[in-house]
């Protein structure tokens, strides 16, 4: 069935509190998608962000980002008063996330709610039991980071840094209250997220969520499970991840993430990966795996290098990992991010797994009519066509920044006289492709310029800050997207003849509806 999706992370939703939240604006956006005839909402990883504010560099692969917890719902539960959060200065620009402001106030507000929360609550106790495989270790890790002024774990006192049993036992007693605070925040996140996901699913919207292939060095996984990674006896990486030099990046990309000890993972029958994907499959309806090609072979850079010029390709686990996942978990809905240096071996892995790969239309206009990114050359509908990803410029920005030769080819191909017409033409091209799923960034439907870019790879600062405002989501825009879906045969089955824009329901109304449907 042909479908369409819109990519917009939770952080980019409208909010009075500096960053998007799982509150009324999220429910209103779900209603907007329904009115627009869109069936898929794609987001980025929900993980807590760390240095650099990237959701792809997180303290945990399992935890949710406390920044997304909705204060208004906590107020409805009697855990906050409006005075606790509404009078604070959360931002200076409603279209940019100011992470310094968020960090300064968010945890203070949530701690006030924590002091009023009853930890004997049966639902909370049940949540802790269900998540015991990761929650206690994560909460201890965050409590220790807090006690150490936010320093990475490898700068803590050696007994704690090396996860020695006696030091861990002492820390659990000493920081008992802080540990409980981080557990309660995860409970609130879990509760609000699944309520929102249920609302979306009941209205015919599925969630595509993202998981990074690698974890951050400063993460609870590396700290507490060093055997999973290529580390020396002092838990220092022997090699790190990245990409080799190419025409776009002469020095390559040095990501710095620890590499997996794939021999150990194979010995354990990939238990850690099975558990990770099992968790992701409950958070999302479809899981997009970032840097899928790294499972076929990965680029290994010696630790301590200043760039990615020196490195070598090493074999990954290949199809064996995904056969094991299928054996343990059944058939999962997975999208493989197969961009970058794609070899015949990577294509074979994708074919063996049967997962849809990605086609980014921005990559199609290199003056080569045989480009695999041009929809005329798609060989199967089992793919996802994107106008661009979170790492790409917006379509309007792409037009303004691309070489004249590229723009000339795009104008010829799309029959556009003016370059200003290219963004809409590229959206139509994506939607009219044979791909089963077509996805566009919300910024492209809003015709945003360079200011709408979410992330510029290999740069620090100024990324992950894009936000929308409530006035962006107009009935006129919903009608325009609906028309695009109608003409490209991407409307949901048995949809109403014409969308009727509804007033966004409050979170409380949404709660009553979803509770009544359970």
N, C-alpha and C positions, 0 to 999 in steps of 0.2 A: 504494500500500500504506500503510495506516495505521500510524503509528509513534509512539513516545513518546521523550522525551529528558529528561535532567536537566542543569541548569546548575550547574556547580561548577568554579571556576577552579583551576588547579594550585596557586596560592598557598594555597588553602583546604583542601588535603588534610592529613591527619594527618602530623605530623612531630616528631621529637625535636630538630630543628635550626632552630626558629623560623619556618619557612615551608614550605609544601608543596613536594615535590620529585618528580622523575621516577624515583622508586625504588619500593620494595616496596609502599608505601601506594597509589601510583598503579595498580599492577597489581592490588592487592586491591580497589580501587574498580571497576576494570573487571570483575572477577569478581562484585562486588556487582550491577553493572548487568545482567550476564547472568542472575544468579539472580532479579532483579526483573523480567525480561522487557523491559528497556529496551534500545533499539537505538541511541540517539544520546547522545553525551556532548558537551555544549556547554561551551566555555571562552571566556575573554576573550583579548585579544591576548597573544601570548607575548613581546612586545618587552620590552627592558630598561626599567625604570621610572626616572624622573628626579625632579625636585622635585615634591612632592605625592604621590608613590608611585603615580600613576595609570598603568595600562598603555595609556591613550589619549594620554599625553604622553610620548613616548619619544625617545631619542637616535637611533633608527634604525627604519625601517619593515621592515628585513630581518633584523636581528640577533635572537637569542634571549636571554632573561633569564638571566644567570649564576646568579642566586639559585636557579633550579630545578635546577641540576646536582646530581646525587646523589653525595654523598661516599662512600657504601658501595660504589658501583660503581667509583669511582676507587681505593678500597682494594683491591678484588678485582683490579684491573689492576696493583697494586703501586705506585701513584702516591701513596698516602696510607697512614699507619698510623692506627689508631683513636685514638691519643693526639693526633694532629694536630687532631682536630675534636670528639671525643666529650666532652671534659671542659670545653668552653667553655659559658658561660651564654648560651644563644641567646634565651631569653625568660623572662618572669616569669608569663605567662598563656598556657596552651596553646591558648586560644581566640582569641587576638589576635596578629597579626603586629606585632612591634616592629621597624620598619624601621631604627631607629638601631642596634640590636644587630646586625642582619643586615649592614648596611653596614660596621660596625666589624670584623667577623670574617671575613665570607665571602671577600673578595678575598685576605686573608692566607692562608687555608686553601688556596684554589685556586692561589695562587702557589707554595706548597710543592709541590703536585702538578706544577705547570709545571716546576719545577727538575728533576724526575725524569722528565720526558716526553722521548722521543726524537723530535725534529722531523724526522728523516729517514724516519720511518715512512711507508710507501708509501700507506697509506690516508689519512693526514693530508695528504700532498702532493697526492693526488688531490682531496681536499675543497677545498683552497686553489685549485686550478686551476678546479674547477667553480664556485666562488663568487667568481671574480676580478672580476666586474662590480660587486660592492659591498663585499666583505670587506676589501681593503687600505685603502680610504678610511675605512671605519668604524673599523678598528683604529688608523689614524693619528689620527683624530678623538678617540678615547678616550684614546690616549696623550698627546695634547696637552692634553686636559681634565685629565688626571692631573697633568701637568707644571705646569699653571696653577691648581692647587689646586681643581679642580672648577668654575672659573668658566665661564660660557657663552662660546661662541666669539666673540661680538661685544665681549667685554671683553679679548680677547687683544691682543698687539701687532698693530698694523695690518697689516703684511705677511702675518702668519699669518691674521688675521681675514678679510682680503680674498683669501685663497687664492692669493697670488702665487707663481709657479712656483719662483723661487729660494729663497724661504722654505720652501716645501714640500719641495724637494729636500734642503735642509739638515736639516729636521726628521726626514725619513725615516732619515737616517744617525745623527742624534743619539739618536733614541728607538727604535732598531732592536729592542732587547730588549723594551721595553714593547709595541711593535706586535705582536711575535710572541706575547706573552702573551695579548693580546686575540684574536688569531687562533686560538690553541689553545683558549681557553675556548669560542669559537664551534664549534669542532670537537667538543668534548665535548658541548655542548648538542645539536648536530645529531645526533650518534651516539645519544645517550640518547633524544631525542625520537622519532626514527624507529623505534627499537627498541620503544618504548612504543606508538606508533601501529600498528605492524605487529601487535603483540600484540592490540590492540583490534580491528583489522580482521579478523584471523583468527577472532575470537570473535563476529563479526557486529555489532560496534559501530563506527559511523562517528563521526568527529570533526567538529563544527561549530566553526569558529574565527572570530574577529572581526577586522576591520580597520577602523581609524578612517578617515574620509574625509580628514581633515587631518593634517598633521605638525606637530611642535613647532617653534617658532622656533629653539630651541637643539637642533638636530639636524644630523646629518651631511648630510642632503639639502639643507637650506637653506644650510648653509655651503659645500658643494662644488658645488651646482647652483643658484645663485641665479636663473638664467634661468627656472626652472620657476615662480617665484613673483612676486607683485606687490611688488617691492622698488625702492627708489631706488638711485642710483649708489653710495651707501655701504652698501648691502644692509640698509637699514632698511625695514620694511614701510610701504607707503603706506596700507594698509587691512588690517583683521584680521577674523576670523570670529566669529560669534555668532548669537544669535537675538533677535528684537525683543521688546518688552514684551508680556506677556499677563496673564491673570487670576492665573496662578501666580507670575509674576515681573514685578512692576511696572516694574523697571528693565531688563528683558531679561536675556540671558545673554551676557556678554563672555568668549568663550573665549580670544581673543588669538592664535590660530594665523594664520600668514601665509596669504593667499589664493592660489589658483593663477592663473598667467598662462595662461588657457585658449587665447588666441590662439597662444601658443608651442606648447602641447601639440597643438593642431590642426595646426600647420605640420609637426610631427614625427610626424604620424599616431599620436599618443597613445602613443609608444614607451615612455615612463616608466610609464604606467598598465598597459600590456600586460605589461611586465616585472614590475611589482609584483603584478599578479593571477596571473601565471604562478607566481611564488614562493609566493603564498598558496595556490594550488591544489595545491601539493605538500605544504605543511605540514598542510593540512586536507582533509577530504573534501568539505565544504561551507563556503563562505565567506559569512559574514554581513557585509554592508557597512553600517557605521554611518552615520547621517544621509544616507540615499539621496536624500532630497528635494533635497539640495544640488547634485545633478547636473542637476536641472531649472532651479533658480534658487537663488542663495545670497545671504545677507544680508551686505552690505558695510558695515563700521563704520570710519570714519576712524581712523587710528592715533593713539593718545594720548588717546582718550576714556576716561572713568572708568566708564562703563556703556554699555549697548547701546541707549539711547534714540534716538540719532541714527544713522541708517543707511538703506540702501536696497537693494531687491532687484535683483539683476543676473542675466542669463541664464547658465546653465551650459552644458555641452557637449551635454546631452540624449542622445537615443538614439544619436547618431552614435558616441559613445565606445564604447558597448556593442556596437554592430554591428562596430566595428573589433576589439574584443576577441574576439568570436565568430569573425571572419574569421581572426584570427591564432592563436587558441588552441583553437578549437572550442567546443562547448557546455560551459560550466562550471556546477557546482551552486552557485547563489547565492541567499541570502536577503536581501531588501531591507528594511532598517529604515526603514519609512515612517511613523514616528510624528511627532507634532508638528503643525505647520501644513501640512496636506495640502490642496492645491488640485486642481481638475479636471485641471490640466496635469501635476501629479505623478502622479495616478492614471493618466493617459494614458501617461506614461513607463513606469510599472510594467507596464501592459498591453502596451505595445510590446515591452518586454524579456521579458515572460513570467515574471518572477521572482515567487516567493511573497512577499507582504508579511506584516506582523505584526499580530496581534490580542491586546491585553493585557486580560485579564479584569478586572483592577483598575480599568480605565477605564470599565467598562460600567455602573456603578450610579449614574448621575447623574439618576435619576428620569425617564428617557426610554426607553420601551419600543422606540423606533426607533433607539437607539444602535447604531452600526456595530460596536461592540465586544461586544455581546450575541450569543452564538452563534446565536440564532434569526434574526439578520439577516445572517449570513455568506452571501455570494452565490456562493462557490466554495470547493471544498476545497483549492485551490491557495493555501494560506496557512499560517502557523504560529501556533498559539494558545499564548499564554504566560500563566501565572498572574501573573507579573511579571518584569521584567528586573533586571539588576544595579543599575539606577538607581531601582528601586522599593523600597518598604518590603516586608518579609515580609507574608504574608497575615495572620498573627496581629497584627503591628504595625499593619497597615492597618485592621483591625477596631477596634483600640483608639484610633486617631487620627482616624478618619473622622467627619464630622458625623453627627448623629443621623438626619437626613433620608436620608442615603446608606445608613446601616445599616438603616433601616426599609424602604427600597426593596429592598435586598439580601435581607432576611429574607422579605419578601413573595414576591419572585421565586424564591427558592431553597427556599421552604417550610420555613424554619428558625424555630423558636420562640425559640431562644436565640442571641445573637450569637456565643457561644463555638463554635457549630456551623458558622459560616460558612466558616472556612478549608478544612475538608474538603469542604464542599459546593461551594466554588469550584474546588477541584482536580477534583472529579467533573465539574463543568460544563465545564471546559477539556478534559478527556479525552473527554467524550461529544460534543464538537463535531464538525462535519464536517471540520475542518482535518486535512490529511494528517499533520501533525506537531503534537503537543502537548508543550509543554516547561514544566517547573516548576523553580523553584530548589530546591536540596537543602534549604535552610532551611525551605521550606514543608512538605516531607515530614517534617522533624524538628520541625515546629510551633514554630519559633523566634519569639521576640518581636522588639521593636525592636532588641535587641542583635545580631540576625542580619543587619541591613541592610549591604549591601556598599558602597554609595555614595549620597551625597546630593548631587545636582548643585548647582553654584554654591556649594559650601562647600569649605573647606580644612581638613585635619586630621581624623583619626578615620576616614577612608575606606580602603577596600581592605584592611581588617585581618581580616575574618572568617575563622575557621578551624574545622575540625571536629576531632574526636578519634576514635580507632579504635573506641571503644565505641559510637559513634553508629550504625555500620553493622551492625545486628543481623539475624539470620535472620528475626526476627519482622517487622521493617520491610521486608525484601526480599519476604517473603510478602505483605504488605499491598499493596505496589506492584504485585506480580505479579497479584494479584486485581483491582486497578484496571485494569490493562492487559487482563486476560482479559475483564472485563465490558464494556470499551469497544472490544473488537476491535482491540487494538493490540499483541498478542503477535507475535513473529517467526514466520514460517512454519516448520512442522515442529519446533516447540519441544517440549521434554519436557513431559509432563503436569503435573509439579510440580517446582518448583526444589529443588535440594539444595545447601545452603550448604557450600561447600568451604573448606578452610583456605587462606588466602592464600598463593600461591606466593612463594618468595623470588625476588629479581631473578635470581639465578644459575640457578634452575630455569627461569624464564621465558626466559632467554637461550638455554638448551639447546633448549627447545621451539621457539622461533622460528627458531633456526639450523637445526634439523632440518626445519622446514617450508619453508625457502627452496629 
